Amino acid sequence: TGKDKEFIKLVNNDTITGENASLFLNNATFSNGTGIRNGSCVGTQCPIFNMSGARFGADGMQFDGSNDFIKLTNLTSITRGLTLEAWIKTNAGAEMIVSKYDFGNNNRAYRLENPGPLKFVVSNDGTTTADISGNVVLNDGNWHHVAGTYSSDGSTATLRVYVDGALDGTVTSTTVTSVFEANAEVLVGAEKDNGAISAGDTYTGTIDEVSIWNVSLSSE
């Protein structure tokens, strides 16, 4: 895109670099060189570290749809530009891919989910939201690259969803013109409701190559 991008978080699941079933290394730093904490999970909440089910690299994260999730960190350097992207493979729907979102506590920032087609949601104040849904059905058991992007000039924001590199939906908002700095953890495979994991939104299937950027990327 030619913009000065800051790569916030990449989870690419590679045992060669020391990752395992409960440690997910962050492969990014802030532009000032400061590192970002790694992702983690605990006990039965850890997805299976699938060494034969990756889209790229050595391993993918296989989630059971019950209570599996990965906790990244409370990312705070996102305001007017955001991209969430991942490779996903699933036969199920109504699932969370990436979220910084606590629904019941009105502590909502953003989420990328798969209710069948891709859906991307952003909030500017913890309660008010803008969202866009695509049309491509994703729960077909095949690998798909999915992305949600958000850009704002302070008066108008644009949300887009992409599937396999193609634009699948776009909407503008004159209300949600910044990203809320929610005091919430970024989760892969789940979201929270009243401070606890929302049982009906956990992911079933495999996720690989999760990336978070603080700019709105294009498909190029």
N, C-alpha and C positions, 0 to 999 in steps of 0.2 A: 504493500500500500504506500510505501515511501514515508510513513510516519515514524516518529521516534517511539518505537514500541518498547514496553517494559514487560518482560516475560515473568509472570508472577509465580506460576506453579506448573510443574510437569510431573506427572506420576507415570513412569513407563515400565515399572515392574521387571527388573533385570537382576537375577541372582549373581551375575558376574560383578555387579557393582556393590554387592552386599545386601541387597534387598531380600526380604523373606516374608513369611506369612503374617508378620505383625509390624514390619518396618517398611515404609514406603518412602524412598529418598526423594527429596525435592531437588530437581535439576535446574534451578533458576536462582538468580540473585537480584536484589534491587539494583537500580542503576548506580547507586553509590557503592556497590560492592558488598553490601550487607547480605548475609545469607538468610534464608527463610527456613523455619523449622520444618522437619520432615513430618509426613503423615504417619498415623499410627492407628492401631485397633487393639482390642483386648479380648482374649479368650474366644468364646463361642461367637462373639460379634465380628470376628475376622472373616473376610471372604477367603475361599480356597485359592491358594497361590498356584494357578493352573499352568504347569510347565509345557503343556501340549495344546493350550487353547488360546495363545496370543495372536493378535492381529499383526503386531510387529514385535521384534525383539524376542526375549526368552520366555516371558510369562504374561498371562492375563489374570485379571481378578474375577473370580467366579462367585457371585452373590447368590444366597439361598432364598431370598425373598421373605425371610422371616425376621432376622434381626442383624444381618450383616451390614456393616458400614465402615468407612475409613474417615477418621477425623484429621483434617489438614491443619488449619490454624485460623485465627481471626484476621483475615486480610483486610487492611484498611486503606490501601492506596488506590482505591477505585472510586471515581466520582462521576465523570461524564463520558467515560469510554470503557467498554467491557466486551470481552469475548470469552465464552465458555465453549469448549469443544472436547470431543471424545470419540473413540470408536466403541460401538456397542453391538452386542449380538444377543437377541432375546426372542422368545416365543410368547412373552406375556406383555401386558399393557398396564397403564396407570402406575407408572414407576418413576422414582426420582433418580436422575443421573448425577447431577451436581446441585447443591443448594447451600445458600446462606440464608436460612429462612426458619423462623420460629412462628408458626401461624397463630397459635392461641395467645401468645404474649405480645402480639402486634410488633414483632421484632423481625420484620421481613426486609430482605435486601434483593435477592435474586434467586432464581432456580431454573434449571433446565430439566425437563421431564419428558417421559414417553407414555402418554395415555393412549397410544395407537399411532397417530401422527405426532411429530415433535411439537412441544409447547415451551415457550420461553417467557418468563415473568420477571418484571423489575418493579421495585417500589422506591419512592422518593422520601417517604416519611414513616415507614414501618407498617402502614395500613393501606394507603392508596396505591394501586398497582396499574400497570399497563402490561398487556400480554399479546402475544401473537402465536397462532397455531398454524402448522403446515398442513399438507394434504397427503404426503407420502406415508403409507403404512409401514411401520418399522418392526412390528412384532412378527417377522416372517422367518426367524431363525438364521438369517444371513447377517454378515458384517455390514454395518453402515457407519459412515463418518457423519457425525451430527455437530451442529454449531448454532449458538445463539449469539447475536451481536447487538450492542446498544451504543448509540452515539447521540450526543446532545451539544447544541451550541448555546444552551442556557435558556432558550425560549421554545425550541422544538426538539423533540427527541425522536429517533427512528429505531425501531426494533425489527430485526430480521432473523429468520431461521433458514439454515442451509442443510440439505441432506445430500451426501455424496458429492459435494462440491457445487451443487445447483441450488439457486435461491428457491425456497419453498413457501415463503410468505413474508410480508412486510406490513408494518403499521406505524403511524406517527402519533405522537402524544404531545400536547401542549401543557399537560398537567405534571406528568412524571418526567421532569427535565434534569434530574440528577439521581444518583444512586445513593440510597440510604446507607449510612455507616452503622449498620446493625451490630449490636454487641452479641454476635452469634458465631458459632464455629462454622467453617466450611466443611460440608460433608459430601462424600462420594457414596452414592447408593441409598441415600435416605434424606429425610428432612425432620425437623422437630415440630412438636405441637405442645405448647405449655411446658417447655423445657425437656420433654421426653421424646424419644424416637417415635414418629408417627407410623404405627404398625401397618396401616393400609397403603403406605407409599414406598415401602422398601423394594429394592430392585431384585429381579430374578433374571439371571443370565450373566454374561461376561462383559466387563468394561476394560478398555485398554487405552493407554496414551491420553490421559486426562490433562488438558491444558487450560490455564486461566491467564488472560491478558488484560491489561488496563487500558486497551484501546479497542476500537471496533475494527476488526479485520475484514477484508473482502475475500471473495472466493479465489482471487488470483494468487 
